[in-house]
Amino acid sequence: MRLFFTGLCFVSMFGYSQSGYLNQKNLASVELFGNSPLILNTKLPQYRFEKEKMVERKEWLNGGGSIYYIRVLSKKIGFGVEANIKNLKVIGPKNFSISNNTTNVVVTDTTWLRTNPFNVNCYTFMTRLEVYNKLGNGPIGLAHVIGLGFSLSKAIDKTYYYSLNEFGTQSTYEDYWSAPDKFYLEKKWPLIKSIVFQYGVQMRYPLGSRFSLNFGIKSLINIALRIREDRIVTNDNDPYRLDNLFYNLRKENAFSLNLNAGLSYHF
């Protein structure tokens, strides 16, 4: 958050610029985007509750929205701040194990699971540098977008469905699986924090003297920061656990691709 507000103060220091679209040196933009992970955890299927059973289904595309402010510093450079939110469907746990020590013999019981994916909201705040095309009148035309910031992720408290298989294998034989049951996720888990880098290409097309249509593509790298070991409980028979959320989110959100479109207001 400190990086975000530092960037905002830095932008406000520039009360002048050399150029801008029709001498308008500021723009505010609202965008919607589709987000797709570039590393998919294909070994772990996702399931949804449908017609009283758990049906396998992959979530290939997630959605979100962003707002940002840019101050045009010259024909070639603009600088600002950005905030966005995206919703991810992160693969849930495939099993849990409980070890019992009886008569000096450790016995481990494994129960296999079919679960709804974690429904996760990710909030990202970052600084945004735009490098404009030489032939354009910044920020109109082609722009290269570079960003640095941080992200906070949290699983949504809601009802999830799951099914159990206590026969010790992941057999697809349906009689091995229990009828779906409900689990209400209400955990006091810490936020999962990440450092975020982004690079993209943006095109803005003027719509009159005040508005422009913008669309583009960008890639993001999310580096998840480790959470305290004492917050991770692995010997837990709950179908949803923090360690599953952290490790699967870290992998699926590490590299992603966004396709975005929106509207900018110039002033």
N, C-alpha and C positions, 0 to 999 in steps of 0.2 A: 504493500500500500504506500510506503514511503517513496518508492521509485515512481509510482504513478503521480503522486502529488508534486514531487520534485520536477517531473516533466511538465506538469501543468504550470508551475511557477516559472519555469524556464521559457515556456511559450509566451506567457504574459509579459515577459521582459521586453519582447520585441514589439515595440509600438510602431514599427515602420517596416517596409519592405520595398524592394525594387520593382516588383511587378505583382501580377495577380489577374485573374479573369475579369476583364473590364474594370481594372483597378480595384477589384474587391479582393481583399487580402486574407479573408477568413472563410472557412467553410465548415458546416456541420453536416454529418451524414448519418443516415439510418440504413442498415443493410440486413438482409436475411441470407443465410447460407446453409448449404448441405455439407456435412462433414463425413468423410469416410476414412477409417483407419487403414494404414498401409501395411500393418502387421496384424493379421487376423489369427486369432487362436482357434484354428480349424480343428484341433484335436478335441476341443470341448464344445459340444453342441449347445445351442440355446433352445429353450422350450417356452411355450406359451400355453395357458390354460384355455382349452377350447372343447366344447361339447363334452364336459365332464371328464376330460383326460388331458394329459400333457402331450402336446404336439411339437415335434422338432421344427424349429424355424430360426434362420439366421437373420440378424439385423445388419445389413450391409451399409445402411446410410442413416446418419443421425442429423438432427437439425438444430439451428440456433439463430441468434440475432446479435447485432453489434451496433454501437454508436461510437462516433469519434469526432474530434475537433482537430482541424489543421490550420496552422498559421503559415501563409506563404511568405517565405523569407527572400526568395529571388525567383527568377524564371526557371531555375533548375532545382531548387530545394524547398521543401515544406516540412514542418515539424509539428507534432501534436501528441495527443493522448487518445487511447482507445479503451473501451470496456466492452466485453461480450459475455454472453451466456450460451452454453450449448448443453444439450441433453444426450447422455450416452446410455446405451444398454450394454452393461458390462457382464460378461459371463459369470454366472454364479458357481458355487462349489459343486464338484461331482461326487464327493463322498465326505464322510467324517469317520474318524477312528477313535475308539476308547480303549485304553489299556487298563486291565485289572490285574493286580498282583495277589494271587491266591495260592496259598501253600508254597510260597517261594517260586511260583511259576507265573511269568507274565503272559497273559492272554490278551491279544488285540482283536477286537471285534470291529469290522468295517461295514458300514452301511452306505450303499450307493444311492445317489440322488438324481432326480430330474427336477430342475428348479427354474423358475422365472429368472431372467437376468436382473442384476442390480440396476435400479433406475437411478442414475447419478446425474446431478447438476454440477457443471463446471463453470466457475466464474473467473474470468481472466481480465487483468488490468495491465496495460503496457504502454510504453512510449512508442511513437510511430514516426519514422522518417520516410519521406517520399522524395525520390529523385526523378525529375521530370525529363521528358523527351526534349532534345534540343529544338525540334521543330514545333513543339507545342507551346502554348501560353499557360504555364503552370497555374493552377493544377488541371487544366483541361488537356485532354489527350492521354498519352501513355505515361504511366508512372511505375517505377520500381518501388516496392514497399518493403521496408525492413523494420522489424519490431523486436523489442525485448521487454519482458515483464514477468509476471508470476500468475499462478492459477491456484484457486481453492476449490476442492471437490468434496461433495457430500452425497451419500446415499439418501434418497428420499424415504421418509418414514411413511410406509403404506403397507397394504396387504399383498403378500406374495404367495404364490401357490407352489407346492412341491409334492413329489411322489417318492416313495422309498422302495428300495430293493435290499432285503436283508439276507439274501442267499450268497453274498460274497462275490458275485460276478456282475458284470454289466450286461447280462443277457438281454436281448431284445424280446424274449418271450414274455408277453404281456402279463401272464398270470403271476409272474414274479414281482410285479410292481403293485404297490398299494394304490388305492383310490386317492386322487389329489386331495391335499389338506391345505388349510390356510396357515400362514405365519405372518403376524404383524410385526414388521421391523420397527423397533423403537429403542434404538441404542444411543448411548451417550458417547459416540465415537468421535475422535478428533478429526478435524478437517485434514484432508490429504493435500499437501502443498507441493507445487511444482514450479520450476523455472521454465519459462517459455521463450522460444526463439521463433520468429516467423520471417519468411521471405515470400513475396508475391508480385504479381504483375496486375496492374489496375488500369482500366480504360474508362475515361469520363467523356460523355458526349453531351454538348450543351443543349438545354431545353429552354430557350429564351435567355434573358439577362440574369436571372437569379437561380435557376435550377439546372442541374445536370443529372443525367442517368449514368450510373457507374456499375461496372461489372468486372469480374476478374477471377483469378485463381491464386491460391497461396498454399504453401506447405508450412507445417508447424512441427517443431520438435519440443516435446514435453519431458523434462527430466524430473521425475518424482523424488522428493526428499524423503529420507527414511523416517519412519515414525518410531516412537520409543518402544523398545522390546516389551516393557511391562504392560503395554496396551494391547499386545497381541496374545490372545489365548487360543492355543491350538488343540488342547484336550477338552473340547467343548462339543456337546451333542446338538447344539442349535444348527439348523440347516443353513444359516447365514452367519458368517464370521468376518471379522475385520481383516484377518490375514488373507482370506480369499479375495476380498474387495481390493486390498492394496496391491497384491501381486498381479491380479488380472487387469486392473486399471493401469498399472505401470506399463504393462506390455501393450495393451490395446491402444493406449493414448500416447505412446512414445512418438510415433510418426503418423501424421494425418494430413489429409488433403481437403481443402475447402474450395467450393465453388460458390461465389457470392454475387449478389446483385442488390442495388439499392438506389436511393435518391439523395442527392446533396443539395444543400442550400448555401448560396454564396452571399456574403455580406461584407 
